Amino acid sequence: MATEVNFYHLTKASLEDALPRLLVKTLQAGERAVVMLGSPERVDALNTHLWTFDPNGFLPHGSSRDGEAARQPVWLTHLDENPNGANFLFVADGAKSEKVDSYKRCFELFDGRDEEVVADTRERWKAYKAAGHTVAYWQQTESGGWEKKA
């Protein structure tokens, strides 16, 4: 089964600004997510950020530091794992999953201000298409929303 892979080109907001909103939408849709990052340090930083980004809200999540992976609706990791039975995979910070085809949807978030990251993302796009996945490209708008471009 082909996975729907969505590329999110971060041009206005940082990962810390954009990801929580996408995760809230994921949970509202009744889905679970794995967020795969480039290092354990980034996992710890994002874990802390997700507890404090919205003083009026709560985004349930956890990482290996918190344990009980199967109970976490959002799992943060630097490993290519899916211990919470998620259908959605979010990939950022140069992380790369070899298990994209086991998810319903994959979200590749990348910093459009870094030419090296953009070049790597173009290669990922080609690889996903060649593997038979459906790919789409979303660019940030001036208002901080998203517009589908391809």
matplotlib code that plots the C-alpha trace (Angstrom):
import matplotlib.pyplot as plt

x = [0.0, 1.3, 1.8, 0.8, 3.9, 3.5, 6.5, 6.1, 8.5, 9.2, 9.9, 8.2, 7.9, 10.3, 9.7, 8.8, 6.0, 4.6, 4.8, 2.5, -0.3, 0.0, 0.1, -3.1, -4.8, -3.6, -5.1, -8.3, -8.6, -8.3, -4.9, -1.6, 1.8, 5.5, 7.8, 11.2, 14.0, 17.7, 19.1, 18.2, 19.0, 16.4, 13.8, 14.4, 14.2, 11.0, 9.5, 10.0, 8.7, 5.4, 4.6, 4.9, 4.0, 0.3, -0.4, -4.2, -3.8, -2.4, -0.8, -0.4, 3.0, 6.0, 9.4, 11.7, 12.4, 8.6, 8.1, 4.8, 5.1, 1.9, -0.2, 1.3, -0.8, 2.3, 5.7, 8.9, 12.0, 15.3, 14.9, 13.1, 10.4, 6.6, 5.9, 2.5, 0.9, 0.8, -0.6, 1.1, 4.9, 6.5, 10.1, 12.4, 15.9, 17.6, 16.0, 15.2, 12.8, 13.1, 9.6, 7.5, 5.4, 4.1, 2.3, -0.8, 0.7, 4.2, 5.0, 8.5, 9.1, 12.2, 13.9, 13.6, 16.4, 19.1, 20.2, 21.8, 18.5, 16.5, 18.8, 18.4, 14.6, 14.6, 16.3, 13.8, 10.9, 12.4, 12.9, 9.4, 7.9, 10.1, 8.9, 5.3, 4.2, 1.8, 3.7, 2.5, 4.3, 3.0, 4.5, 3.9, 1.8, 2.4, -0.3, 1.5, -1.0, -0.2, -0.9, -0.7, 1.7, 2.2]
y = [0.0, 3.4, 6.0, 9.6, 11.7, 15.4, 17.7, 20.8, 23.6, 25.7, 29.2, 31.4, 29.4, 27.0, 23.3, 24.2, 26.6, 24.4, 20.9, 21.3, 22.6, 19.6, 17.2, 18.8, 18.2, 14.7, 14.0, 15.7, 13.3, 10.4, 9.4, 8.6, 9.9, 9.1, 12.1, 11.1, 13.6, 13.7, 13.2, 12.3, 16.0, 17.2, 14.7, 16.1, 19.7, 19.1, 17.0, 20.0, 22.5, 20.5, 20.8, 24.6, 25.8, 26.5, 27.8, 27.1, 23.7, 20.2, 18.0, 14.5, 13.0, 11.1, 9.8, 7.0, 9.3, 9.1, 5.4, 3.7, 4.1, 2.1, 4.6, 7.8, 9.3, 11.1, 9.4, 11.4, 9.5, 9.5, 5.8, 4.3, 2.8, 2.8, 1.6, 3.4, 1.9, 5.2, 5.6, 9.1, 9.6, 13.1, 13.3, 16.3, 17.4, 15.1, 11.9, 9.2, 6.3, 3.1, 2.1, 4.8, 2.2, 1.0, 4.3, 5.8, 9.2, 10.6, 14.3, 15.5, 18.9, 20.7, 24.1, 25.9, 28.4, 25.7, 24.8, 21.5, 20.4, 21.5, 19.4, 16.4, 16.9, 16.9, 13.5, 12.2, 13.4, 11.5, 8.3, 8.4, 8.8, 6.0, 3.8, 4.4, 6.7, 9.6, 12.9, 16.4, 19.7, 22.3, 25.8, 28.1, 31.2, 34.7, 34.1, 31.0, 28.5, 26.1, 26.1, 23.0, 23.6, 20.2]
z = [0.0, -0.9, 1.8, 1.4, 1.9, 2.5, 2.4, 4.6, 3.5, 6.6, 5.4, 8.0, 11.2, 13.0, 13.5, 17.1, 15.9, 13.0, 14.4, 17.5, 15.3, 12.9, 15.9, 17.4, 14.0, 14.0, 17.4, 16.5, 13.5, 16.0, 14.8, 16.7, 15.6, 15.8, 15.5, 14.4, 15.0, 14.3, 17.8, 21.4, 22.3, 19.8, 21.2, 24.8, 23.6, 21.7, 24.5, 26.8, 24.3, 23.7, 27.4, 27.3, 23.8, 24.6, 28.1, 27.5, 26.0, 26.4, 23.8, 25.2, 24.2, 25.5, 24.7, 26.0, 29.0, 29.9, 29.1, 28.4, 24.7, 23.9, 25.9, 24.2, 21.4, 20.2, 20.5, 20.1, 19.1, 17.3, 16.4, 13.4, 15.6, 16.1, 19.6, 19.9, 16.8, 15.0, 11.5, 11.0, 10.9, 11.2, 10.2, 10.8, 11.6, 9.1, 10.4, 7.9, 8.2, 6.3, 7.4, 5.7, 3.9, 7.2, 7.9, 6.3, 6.1, 6.4, 7.0, 6.0, 7.7, 6.4, 6.8, 3.4, 4.5, 4.5, 0.9, 2.0, 3.6, 0.5, -1.7, 0.5, 0.5, -3.3, -3.3, -0.7, -2.9, -5.9, -3.8, -2.4, -5.9, -7.3, -4.4, -5.5, -2.7, -3.3, -2.7, -2.1, -1.4, 1.1, 1.5, 4.4, 3.7, 5.0, 7.7, 8.9, 7.3, 4.5, 0.8, -1.3, -4.3, -5.9]

ax = plt.figure().add_subplot(projection="3d")
ax.plot(x, y, z, "-o")
ax.set_aspect("equal")
plt.show()
